[in-house]
Amino acid sequence: MAYYNVCPKCGSNLDPGEKCDCEKEVVKRQDFFNSHLKIEPKSRQLAFAFDGKEAKRESKIIC
């Protein structure tokens, strides 16, 4: 019989003593999108910032 733990937040199966990194992945993904998305001034639409510069830190609401 196998013994494992289940993460209460994401539901993944973990080995005994293993800690889930699901919260770290969410923060990592948010940081990526915050630094690579910008809001176009005229149209107010989201756009990728491919110019190599970091996008301005604005509040972005993604539906």
All heavy atoms as a GROMACS GRO file, in nm:
protein
  504
    1MET      N    1   0.084  -0.117   0.000
    1MET     CA    2   0.000   0.000   0.000
    1MET      C    3   0.090   0.124   0.000
    1MET      O    4   0.179   0.138   0.081
    1MET     CB    5  -0.090  -0.003   0.122
    1MET     CG    6  -0.182   0.114   0.132
    1MET     SD    7  -0.292   0.080   0.269
    1MET     CE    8  -0.397   0.215   0.257
    2ALA      N    9   0.064   0.216  -0.092
    2ALA     CA   10   0.146   0.337  -0.106
    2ALA      C   11   0.098   0.442  -0.007
    2ALA      O   12  -0.021   0.454   0.023
    2ALA     CB   13   0.137   0.390  -0.247
    3TYR      N   14   0.192   0.519   0.042
    3TYR     CA   15   0.160   0.627   0.135
    3TYR      C   16   0.198   0.759   0.068
    3TYR      O   17   0.308   0.775   0.018
    3TYR     CB   18   0.238   0.611   0.265
    3TYR     CG   19   0.220   0.725   0.360
    3TYR    CD1   20   0.100   0.745   0.428
    3TYR    CD2   21   0.322   0.817   0.381
    3TYR    CE1   22   0.083   0.851   0.514
    3TYR    CE2   23   0.306   0.924   0.466
    3TYR     CZ   24   0.186   0.940   0.534
    3TYR     OH   25   0.168   1.046   0.618
    4TYR      N   26   0.105   0.852   0.066
    4TYR     CA   27   0.132   0.983   0.007
    4TYR      C   28   0.043   1.086   0.075
    4TYR      O   29  -0.056   1.054   0.140
    4TYR     CB   30   0.108   0.983  -0.144
    4TYR     CG   31  -0.033   0.949  -0.185
    4TYR    CD1   32  -0.128   1.050  -0.203
    4TYR    CD2   33  -0.073   0.818  -0.204
    4TYR    CE1   34  -0.258   1.021  -0.240
    4TYR    CE2   35  -0.202   0.788  -0.241
    4TYR     CZ   36  -0.294   0.889  -0.259
    4TYR     OH   37  -0.423   0.860  -0.295
    5ASN      N   38   0.081   1.212   0.060
    5ASN     CA   39   0.003   1.324   0.110
    5ASN      C   40  -0.057   1.397  -0.008
    5ASN      O   41  -0.003   1.394  -0.118
    5ASN     CB   42   0.092   1.420   0.191
    5ASN     CG   43   0.149   1.354   0.314
    5ASN    OD1   44   0.080   1.279   0.382
    5ASN    ND2   45   0.275   1.381   0.342
    6VAL      N   46  -0.167   1.466   0.016
    6VAL     CA   47  -0.233   1.544  -0.088
    6VAL      C   48  -0.226   1.690  -0.050
    6VAL      O   49  -0.258   1.728   0.064
    6VAL     CB   50  -0.380   1.500  -0.105
    6VAL    CG1   51  -0.449   1.584  -0.211
    6VAL    CG2   52  -0.388   1.352  -0.141
    7CYS      N   53  -0.183   1.775  -0.143
    7CYS     CA   54  -0.177   1.919  -0.119
    7CYS      C   55  -0.321   1.971  -0.107
    7CYS      O   56  -0.402   1.950  -0.197
    7CYS     CB   57  -0.105   1.991  -0.233
    7CYS     SG   58  -0.102   2.170  -0.216
    8PRO      N   59  -0.353   2.044   0.001
    8PRO     CA   60  -0.490   2.093   0.017
    8PRO      C   61  -0.526   2.206  -0.080
    8PRO      O   62  -0.643   2.232  -0.103
    8PRO     CB   63  -0.495   2.142   0.161
    8PRO     CG   64  -0.354   2.169   0.197
    8PRO     CD   65  -0.270   2.076   0.116
    9LYS      N   66  -0.426   2.271  -0.139
    9LYS     CA   67  -0.453   2.384  -0.228
    9LYS      C   68  -0.467   2.343  -0.373
    9LYS      O   69  -0.553   2.392  -0.444
    9LYS     CB   70  -0.344   2.489  -0.213
    9LYS     CG   71  -0.345   2.550  -0.075
    9LYS     CD   72  -0.242   2.655  -0.056
    9LYS     CE   73  -0.252   2.702   0.088
    9LYS     NZ   74  -0.149   2.790   0.125
   10CYS      N   75  -0.381   2.254  -0.421
   10CYS     CA   76  -0.387   2.218  -0.563
   10CYS      C   77  -0.425   2.072  -0.587
   10CYS      O   78  -0.455   2.034  -0.699
   10CYS     CB   79  -0.255   2.250  -0.632
   10CYS     SG   80  -0.118   2.144  -0.582
   11GLY      N   81  -0.421   1.989  -0.484
   11GLY     CA   82  -0.463   1.851  -0.497
   11GLY      C   83  -0.358   1.756  -0.551
   11GLY      O   84  -0.390   1.642  -0.583
   12SER      N   85  -0.233   1.799  -0.562
   12SER     CA   86  -0.130   1.710  -0.615
   12SER      C   87  -0.088   1.608  -0.509
   12SER      O   88  -0.096   1.633  -0.389
   12SER     CB   89  -0.010   1.790  -0.664
   12SER     OG   90   0.053   1.853  -0.556
   13ASN      N   91  -0.043   1.493  -0.555
   13ASN     CA   92   0.003   1.388  -0.466
   13ASN      C   93   0.150   1.411  -0.434
   13ASN      O   94   0.232   1.428  -0.523
   13ASN     CB   95  -0.015   1.250  -0.530
   13ASN     CG   96  -0.160   1.219  -0.555
   13ASN    OD1   97  -0.247   1.261  -0.479
   13ASN    ND2   98  -0.188   1.146  -0.661
   14LEU      N   99   0.182   1.410  -0.305
   14LEU     CA  100   0.318   1.439  -0.259
   14LEU      C  101   0.374   1.321  -0.184
   14LEU      O  102   0.302   1.250  -0.113
   14LEU     CB  103   0.317   1.562  -0.168
   14LEU     CG  104   0.255   1.689  -0.224
   14LEU    CD1  105   0.238   1.792  -0.114
   14LEU    CD2  106   0.339   1.744  -0.336
   15ASP      N  107   0.505   1.299  -0.197
   15ASP     CA  108   0.574   1.199  -0.119
   15ASP      C  109   0.577   1.242   0.027
   15ASP      O  110   0.562   1.361   0.057
   15ASP     CB  111   0.718   1.181  -0.169
   15ASP     CG  112   0.723   1.119  -0.307
   15ASP    OD1  113   0.631   1.044  -0.342
   15ASP    OD2  114   0.820   1.148  -0.380
   16PRO      N  115   0.596   1.148   0.120
   16PRO     CA  116   0.606   1.187   0.260
   16PRO      C  117   0.721   1.287   0.282
   16PRO      O  118   0.832   1.266   0.235
   16PRO     CB  119   0.635   1.056   0.332
   16PRO     CG  120   0.583   0.951   0.240
   16PRO     CD  121   0.602   1.004   0.102
   17GLY      N  122   0.692   1.399   0.345
   17GLY     CA  123   0.793   1.501   0.372
   17GLY      C  124   0.814   1.600   0.260
   17GLY      O  125   0.882   1.699   0.276
   18GLU      N  126   0.756   1.576   0.143
   18GLU     CA  127   0.770   1.668   0.030
   18GLU      C  128   0.675   1.786   0.046
   18GLU      O  129   0.563   1.771   0.089
   18GLU     CB  130   0.738   1.594  -0.100
   18GLU     CG  131   0.756   1.677  -0.224
   18GLU     CD  132   0.718   1.601  -0.350
   18GLU    OE1  133   0.660   1.492  -0.342
   18GLU    OE2  134   0.747   1.654  -0.458
   19LYS      N  135   0.725   1.905   0.012
   19LYS     CA  136   0.642   2.025   0.020
   19LYS      C  137   0.603   2.067  -0.121
   19LYS      O  138   0.683   2.064  -0.212
   19LYS     CB  139   0.718   2.138   0.089
   19LYS     CG  140   0.746   2.110   0.234
   19LYS     CD  141   0.810   2.226   0.303
   19LYS     CE  142   0.835   2.194   0.448
   19LYS     NZ  143   0.892   2.306   0.522
   20CYS      N  144   0.479   2.108  -0.136
   20CYS     CA  145   0.428   2.148  -0.266
   20CYS      C  146   0.476   2.289  -0.300
   20CYS      O  147   0.481   2.377  -0.213
   20CYS     CB  148   0.275   2.143  -0.267
   20CYS     SG  149   0.206   2.166  -0.431
   21ASP      N  150   0.508   2.312  -0.427
   21ASP     CA  151   0.554   2.444  -0.471
   21ASP      C  152   0.448   2.515  -0.555
   21ASP      O  153   0.480   2.604  -0.632
   21ASP     CB  154   0.684   2.432  -0.548
   21ASP     CG  155   0.673   2.347  -0.673
   21ASP    OD1  156   0.568   2.282  -0.691
   21ASP    OD2  157   0.768   2.346  -0.752
   22CYS      N  158   0.321   2.479  -0.535
   22CYS     CA  159   0.214   2.539  -0.616
   22CYS      C  160   0.203   2.690  -0.593
   22CYS      O  161   0.176   2.765  -0.686
   22CYS     CB  162   0.081   2.470  -0.592
   22CYS     SG  163   0.020   2.476  -0.423
   23GLU      N  164   0.223   2.737  -0.471
   23GLU     CA  165   0.215   2.880  -0.444
   23GLU      C  166   0.330   2.956  -0.509
   23GLU      O  167   0.312   3.066  -0.560
   23GLU     CB  168   0.215   2.906  -0.294
   23GLU     CG  169   0.086   2.862  -0.226
   23GLU     CD  170   0.087   2.887  -0.078
   23GLU    OE1  171   0.190   2.935  -0.024
   23GLU    OE2  172  -0.015   2.858  -0.014
   24LYS      N  173   0.448   2.895  -0.512
   24LYS     CA  174   0.563   2.958  -0.576
   24LYS      C  175   0.540   2.971  -0.726
   24LYS      O  176   0.579   3.070  -0.787
   24LYS     CB  177   0.690   2.878  -0.550
   24LYS     CG  178   0.737   2.883  -0.408
   24LYS     CD  179   0.861   2.799  -0.390
   24LYS     CE  180   0.900   2.787  -0.246
   24LYS     NZ  181   1.015   2.698  -0.226
   25GLU      N  182   0.479   2.871  -0.787
   25GLU     CA  183   0.452   2.874  -0.930
   25GLU      C  184   0.353   2.984  -0.966
   25GLU      O  185   0.368   3.050  -1.069
   25GLU     CB  186   0.400   2.738  -0.978
   25GLU     CG  187   0.503   2.628  -0.974
   25GLU     CD  188   0.618   2.654  -1.068
   25GLU    OE1  189   0.597   2.704  -1.180
   25GLU    OE2  190   0.733   2.624  -1.030
   26VAL      N  191   0.254   3.006  -0.882
   26VAL     CA  192   0.155   3.112  -0.907
   26VAL      C  193   0.223   3.248  -0.902
   26VAL      O  194   0.203   3.334  -0.989
   26VAL     CB  195   0.038   3.104  -0.806
   26VAL    CG1  196  -0.051   3.226  -0.817
   26VAL    CG2  197  -0.043   2.978  -0.830
   27VAL      N  198   0.308   3.270  -0.802
   27VAL     CA  199   0.379   3.397  -0.789
   27VAL      C  200   0.475   3.416  -0.906
   27VAL      O  201   0.485   3.526  -0.963
   27VAL     CB  202   0.455   3.403  -0.655
   27VAL    CG1  203   0.548   3.522  -0.648
   27VAL    CG2  204   0.356   3.403  -0.539
   28LYS      N  205   0.542   3.310  -0.947
   28LYS     CA  206   0.636   3.316  -1.060
   28LYS      C  207   0.563   3.354  -1.189
   28LYS      O  208   0.609   3.438  -1.266
   28LYS     CB  209   0.705   3.182  -1.076
   28LYS     CG  210   0.813   3.177  -1.179
   28LYS     CD  211   0.877   3.038  -1.180
   28LYS     CE  212   0.977   3.025  -1.290
   28LYS     NZ  213   1.036   2.890  -1.294
   29ARG      N  214   0.445   3.296  -1.211
   29ARG     CA  215   0.366   3.326  -1.330
   29ARG      C  216   0.316   3.470  -1.327
   29ARG      O  217   0.319   3.539  -1.429
   29ARG     CB  218   0.247   3.229  -1.338
   29ARG     CG  219   0.172   3.237  -1.468
   29ARG     CD  220   0.058   3.136  -1.477
   29ARG     NE  221   0.100   3.001  -1.444
   29ARG     CZ  222   0.043   2.926  -1.348
   29ARG    NH1  223  -0.059   2.969  -1.281
   29ARG    NH2  224   0.088   2.805  -1.325
   30GLN      N  225   0.272   3.518  -1.211
   30GLN     CA  226   0.226   3.656  -1.200
   30GLN      C  227   0.339   3.754  -1.227
   30GLN      O  228   0.319   3.855  -1.295
   30GLN     CB  229   0.169   3.682  -1.060
   30GLN     CG  230   0.031   3.627  -1.040
   30GLN     CD  231  -0.018   3.652  -0.899
   30GLN    OE1  232   0.060   3.653  -0.806
   30GLN    NE2  233  -0.147   3.671  -0.885
   31ASP      N  234   0.458   3.727  -1.174
   31ASP     CA  235   0.573   3.814  -1.199
   31ASP      C  236   0.608   3.819  -1.348
   31ASP      O  237   0.642   3.925  -1.401
   31ASP     CB  238   0.694   3.769  -1.119
   31ASP     CG  239   0.681   3.795  -0.971
   31ASP    OD1  240   0.595   3.879  -0.933
   31ASP    OD2  241   0.755   3.732  -0.893
   32PHE      N  242   0.600   3.705  -1.415
   32PHE     CA  243   0.629   3.702  -1.558
   32PHE      C  244   0.532   3.791  -1.635
   32PHE      O  245   0.573   3.874  -1.717
   32PHE     CB  246   0.621   3.558  -1.611
   32PHE     CG  247   0.631   3.551  -1.761
   32PHE    CD1  248   0.754   3.560  -1.824
   32PHE    CD2  249   0.518   3.535  -1.839
   32PHE    CE1  250   0.764   3.554  -1.962
   32PHE    CE2  251   0.527   3.529  -1.977
   32PHE     CZ  252   0.650   3.538  -2.038
   33PHE      N  253   0.403   3.775  -1.610
   33PHE     CA  254   0.304   3.853  -1.684
   33PHE      C  255   0.310   4.001  -1.646
   33PHE      O  256   0.289   4.087  -1.731
   33PHE     CB  257   0.164   3.798  -1.665
   33PHE     CG  258   0.138   3.675  -1.748
   33PHE    CD1  259   0.121   3.552  -1.689
   33PHE    CD2  260   0.134   3.684  -1.886
   33PHE    CE1  261   0.099   3.439  -1.765
   33PHE    CE2  262   0.113   3.572  -1.964
   33PHE     CZ  263   0.095   3.449  -1.904
   34ASN      N  264   0.341   4.032  -1.521
   34ASN     CA  265   0.353   4.173  -1.482
   34ASN      C  266   0.470   4.240  -1.552
   34ASN      O  267   0.465   4.359  -1.581
   34ASN     CB  268   0.369   4.186  -1.331
   34ASN     CG  269   0.240   4.164  -1.258
   34ASN    OD1  270   0.132   4.176  -1.315
   34ASN    ND2  271   0.249   4.133  -1.130
   35SER      N  272   0.575   4.166  -1.579
   35SER     CA  273   0.692   4.226  -1.644
   35SER      C  274   0.686   4.221  -1.796
   35SER      O  275   0.761   4.291  -1.862
   35SER     CB  276   0.819   4.159  -1.595
   35SER     OG  277   0.821   4.024  -1.633
   36HIS      N  278   0.597   4.140  -1.856
   36HIS     CA  279   0.591   4.127  -2.001
   36HIS      C  280   0.461   4.176  -2.065
   36HIS      O  281   0.445   4.165  -2.185
   36HIS     CB  282   0.614   3.981  -2.041
   36HIS     CG  283   0.756   3.938  -2.019
   36HIS    ND1  284   0.799   3.884  -1.901
   36HIS    CD2  285   0.864   3.942  -2.099
   36HIS    CE1  286   0.927   3.856  -1.910
   36HIS    NE2  287   0.969   3.890  -2.030
   37LEU      N  288   0.370   4.226  -1.986
   37LEU     CA  289   0.246   4.281  -2.042
   37LEU      C  290   0.239   4.429  -2.012
   37LEU      O  291   0.283   4.475  -1.907
   37LEU     CB  292   0.123   4.214  -1.980
   37LEU     CG  293   0.094   4.072  -2.022
   37LEU    CD1  294  -0.030   4.021  -1.950
   37LEU    CD2  295   0.073   4.060  -2.171
   38LYS      N  296   0.187   4.503  -2.106
   38LYS     CA  297   0.165   4.646  -2.085
   38LYS      C  298   0.028   4.682  -2.137
   38LYS      O  299  -0.032   4.609  -2.216
   38LYS     CB  300   0.272   4.729  -2.154
   38LYS     CG  301   0.274   4.715  -2.305
   38LYS     CD  302   0.383   4.798  -2.366
   38LYS     CE  303   0.385   4.778  -2.517
   38LYS     NZ  304   0.488   4.857  -2.581
   39ILE      N  305  -0.023   4.794  -2.093
   39ILE     CA  306  -0.153   4.841  -2.139
   39ILE      C  307  -0.127   4.951  -2.240
   39ILE      O  308  -0.058   5.049  -2.211
   39ILE     CB  309  -0.237   4.893  -2.022
   39ILE    CG1  310  -0.267   4.778  -1.925
   39ILE    CG2  311  -0.367   4.954  -2.071
   39ILE    CD1  312  -0.344   4.818  -1.802
   40GLU      N  313  -0.181   4.933  -2.361
   40GLU     CA  314  -0.167   5.035  -2.465
   40GLU      C  315  -0.241   5.161  -2.422
   40GLU      O  316  -0.356   5.153  -2.380
   40GLU     CB  317  -0.222   4.983  -2.598
   40GLU     CG  318  -0.142   4.872  -2.659
   40GLU     CD  319  -0.005   4.917  -2.705
   40GLU    OE1  320   0.010   5.034  -2.747
   40GLU    OE2  321   0.088   4.837  -2.697
   41PRO      N  322  -0.176   5.277  -2.432
   41PRO     CA  323  -0.238   5.400  -2.383
   41PRO      C  324  -0.366   5.441  -2.456
   41PRO      O  325  -0.461   5.485  -2.392
   41PRO     CB  326  -0.131   5.506  -2.402
   41PRO     CG  327  -0.014   5.441  -2.462
   41PRO     CD  328  -0.043   5.297  -2.482
   42LYS      N  329  -0.370   5.424  -2.586
   42LYS     CA  330  -0.488   5.470  -2.662
   42LYS      C  331  -0.604   5.371  -2.653
   42LYS      O  332  -0.718   5.410  -2.630
   42LYS     CB  333  -0.452   5.494  -2.807
   42LYS     CG  334  -0.360   5.611  -2.826
   42LYS     CD  335  -0.330   5.633  -2.972
   42LYS     CE  336  -0.236   5.752  -2.988
   42LYS     NZ  337  -0.201   5.773  -3.128
   43SER      N  338  -0.576   5.244  -2.674
   43SER     CA  339  -0.684   5.146  -2.680
   43SER      C  340  -0.715   5.081  -2.546
   43SER      O  341  -0.816   5.013  -2.533
   43SER     CB  342  -0.648   5.036  -2.780
   43SER     OG  343  -0.534   4.967  -2.735
   44ARG      N  344  -0.626   5.098  -2.446
   44ARG     CA  345  -0.640   5.037  -2.313
   44ARG      C  346  -0.648   4.884  -2.320
   44ARG      O  347  -0.710   4.820  -2.238
   44ARG     CB  348  -0.763   5.092  -2.240
   44ARG     CG  349  -0.765   5.242  -2.220
   44ARG     CD  350  -0.655   5.295  -2.131
   44ARG     NE  351  -0.668   5.240  -1.997
   44ARG     CZ  352  -0.567   5.235  -1.911
   44ARG    NH1  353  -0.451   5.283  -1.943
   44ARG    NH2  354  -0.585   5.183  -1.793
   45GLN      N  355  -0.583   4.826  -2.421
   45GLN     CA  356  -0.578   4.681  -2.434
   45GLN      C  357  -0.443   4.630  -2.386
   45GLN      O  358  -0.342   4.702  -2.393
   45GLN     CB  359  -0.600   4.638  -2.578
   45GLN     CG  360  -0.740   4.663  -2.626
   45GLN     CD  361  -0.760   4.609  -2.767
   45GLN    OE1  362  -0.666   4.564  -2.832
   45GLN    NE2  363  -0.883   4.614  -2.813
   46LEU      N  364  -0.440   4.505  -2.341
   46LEU     CA  365  -0.315   4.443  -2.300
   46LEU      C  366  -0.233   4.406  -2.423
   46LEU      O  367  -0.287   4.360  -2.523
   46LEU     CB  368  -0.341   4.317  -2.218
   46LEU     CG  369  -0.393   4.337  -2.078
   46LEU    CD1  370  -0.424   4.203  -2.015
   46LEU    CD2  371  -0.294   4.412  -1.993
   47ALA      N  372  -0.102   4.425  -2.414
   47ALA     CA  373  -0.012   4.388  -2.523
   47ALA      C  374   0.118   4.337  -2.462
   47ALA      O  375   0.157   4.377  -2.351
   47ALA     CB  376   0.016   4.509  -2.611
   48PHE      N  377   0.185   4.247  -2.533
   48PHE     CA  378   0.315   4.199  -2.487
   48PHE      C  379   0.419   4.307  -2.509
   48PHE      O  380   0.418   4.379  -2.609
   48PHE     CB  381   0.357   4.072  -2.562
   48PHE     CG  382   0.292   3.949  -2.509
   48PHE    CD1  383   0.186   3.891  -2.575
   48PHE    CD2  384   0.336   3.891  -2.392
   48PHE    CE1  385   0.126   3.777  -2.528
   48PHE    CE2  386   0.276   3.778  -2.342
   48PHE     CZ  387   0.170   3.720  -2.410
   49ALA      N  388   0.513   4.317  -2.417
   49ALA     CA  389   0.621   4.415  -2.427
   49ALA      C  390   0.743   4.343  -2.485
   49ALA      O  391   0.826   4.288  -2.414
   49ALA     CB  392   0.653   4.473  -2.290
   50PHE      N  393   0.754   4.341  -2.619
   50PHE     CA  394   0.864   4.273  -2.686
   50PHE      C  395   0.985   4.364  -2.708
   50PHE      O  396   1.085   4.320  -2.762
   50PHE     CB  397   0.819   4.222  -2.824
   50PHE     CG  398   0.724   4.106  -2.815
   50PHE    CD1  399   0.596   4.117  -2.864
   50PHE    CD2  400   0.763   3.987  -2.759
   50PHE    CE1  401   0.509   4.011  -2.858
   50PHE    CE2  402   0.677   3.880  -2.752
   50PHE     CZ  403   0.550   3.892  -2.802
   51ASP      N  404   0.978   4.488  -2.665
   51ASP     CA  405   1.086   4.581  -2.690
   51ASP      C  406   1.208   4.560  -2.599
   51ASP      O  407   1.304   4.634  -2.608
   51ASP     CB  408   1.036   4.725  -2.678
   51ASP     CG  409   0.969   4.753  -2.545
   51ASP    OD1  410   0.968   4.663  -2.460
   51ASP    OD2  411   0.918   4.864  -2.529
   52GLY      N  412   1.204   4.459  -2.515
   52GLY     CA  413   1.317   4.430  -2.428
   52GLY      C  414   1.315   4.509  -2.299
   52GLY      O  415   1.390   4.481  -2.208
   53LYS      N  416   1.232   4.608  -2.292
   53LYS     CA  417   1.219   4.686  -2.171
   53LYS      C  418   1.111   4.623  -2.084
   53LYS      O  419   1.018   4.562  -2.133
   53LYS     CB  420   1.180   4.830  -2.202
   53LYS     CG  421   1.281   4.903  -2.285
   53LYS     CD  422   1.230   5.042  -2.317
   53LYS     CE  423   1.325   5.112  -2.413
   53LYS     NZ  424   1.271   5.240  -2.457
   54GLU      N  425   1.128   4.640  -1.956
   54GLU     CA  426   1.027   4.589  -1.866
   54GLU      C  427   0.903   4.678  -1.874
   54GLU      O  428   0.913   4.799  -1.883
   54GLU     CB  429   1.082   4.586  -1.724
   54GLU     CG  430   1.015   4.484  -1.637
   54GLU     CD  431   1.089   4.465  -1.509
   54GLU    OE1  432   1.198   4.407  -1.511
   54GLU    OE2  433   1.036   4.510  -1.406
   55ALA      N  434   0.787   4.616  -1.874
   55ALA     CA  435   0.662   4.691  -1.883
   55ALA      C  436   0.641   4.773  -1.757
   55ALA      O  437   0.691   4.740  -1.651
   55ALA     CB  438   0.546   4.596  -1.904
   56LYS      N  439   0.568   4.881  -1.770
   56LYS     CA  440   0.537   4.964  -1.655
   56LYS      C  441   0.453   4.886  -1.557
   56LYS      O  442   0.368   4.807  -1.594
   56LYS     CB  443   0.460   5.089  -1.698
   56LYS     CG  444   0.541   5.185  -1.779
   56LYS     CD  445   0.456   5.305  -1.815
   56LYS     CE  446   0.532   5.402  -1.902
   56LYS     NZ  447   0.448   5.514  -1.944
   57ARG      N  448   0.478   4.911  -1.432
   57ARG     CA  449   0.401   4.844  -1.328
   57ARG      C  450   0.269   4.916  -1.310
   57ARG      O  451   0.258   5.016  -1.244
   57ARG     CB  452   0.477   4.843  -1.195
   57ARG     CG  453   0.606   4.768  -1.200
   57ARG     CD  454   0.581   4.621  -1.199
   57ARG     NE  455   0.708   4.551  -1.204
   57ARG     CZ  456   0.716   4.422  -1.211
   57ARG    NH1  457   0.608   4.350  -1.216
   57ARG    NH2  458   0.832   4.363  -1.213
   58GLU      N  459   0.167   4.864  -1.374
   58GLU     CA  460   0.032   4.918  -1.361
   58GLU      C  461  -0.056   4.808  -1.307
   58GLU      O  462  -0.024   4.691  -1.315
   58GLU     CB  463  -0.023   4.964  -1.497
   58GLU     CG  464   0.056   5.074  -1.562
   58GLU     CD  465  -0.003   5.112  -1.696
   58GLU    OE1  466  -0.121   5.081  -1.720
   58GLU    OE2  467   0.070   5.170  -1.777
   59SER      N  468  -0.168   4.847  -1.254
   59SER     CA  469  -0.263   4.745  -1.211
   59SER      C  470  -0.329   4.688  -1.334
   59SER      O  471  -0.383   4.759  -1.416
   59SER     CB  472  -0.365   4.804  -1.115
   59SER     OG  473  -0.439   4.903  -1.181
   60LYS      N  474  -0.318   4.558  -1.350
   60LYS     CA  475  -0.374   4.490  -1.467
   60LYS      C  476  -0.482   4.394  -1.420
   60LYS      O  477  -0.462   4.317  -1.329
   60LYS     CB  478  -0.266   4.413  -1.541
   60LYS     CG  479  -0.157   4.499  -1.596
   60LYS     CD  480  -0.049   4.415  -1.659
   60LYS     CE  481   0.063   4.497  -1.709
   60LYS     NZ  482   0.152   4.544  -1.607
   61ILE      N  483  -0.596   4.399  -1.482
   61ILE     CA  484  -0.703   4.308  -1.451
   61ILE      C  485  -0.718   4.217  -1.572
   61ILE      O  486  -0.751   4.260  -1.681
   61ILE     CB  487  -0.834   4.382  -1.424
   61ILE    CG1  488  -0.816   4.476  -1.305
   61ILE    CG2  489  -0.946   4.284  -1.401
   61ILE    CD1  490  -0.933   4.568  -1.281
   62ILE      N  491  -0.692   4.088  -1.551
   62ILE     CA  492  -0.702   3.990  -1.657
   62ILE      C  493  -0.822   3.902  -1.627
   62ILE      O  494  -0.830   3.839  -1.524
   62ILE     CB  495  -0.574   3.904  -1.668
   62ILE    CG1  496  -0.454   3.995  -1.693
   62ILE    CG2  497  -0.588   3.801  -1.777
   62ILE    CD1  498  -0.323   3.924  -1.692
   63CYS      N  499  -0.915   3.901  -1.718
   63CYS     CA  500  -1.038   3.823  -1.698
   63CYS      C  501  -1.019   3.682  -1.742
   63CYS      O  502  -0.952   3.647  -1.829
   63CYS     CB  503  -1.153   3.885  -1.775
   63CYS     SG  504  -1.188   4.052  -1.720
   0.00000   0.00000   0.00000
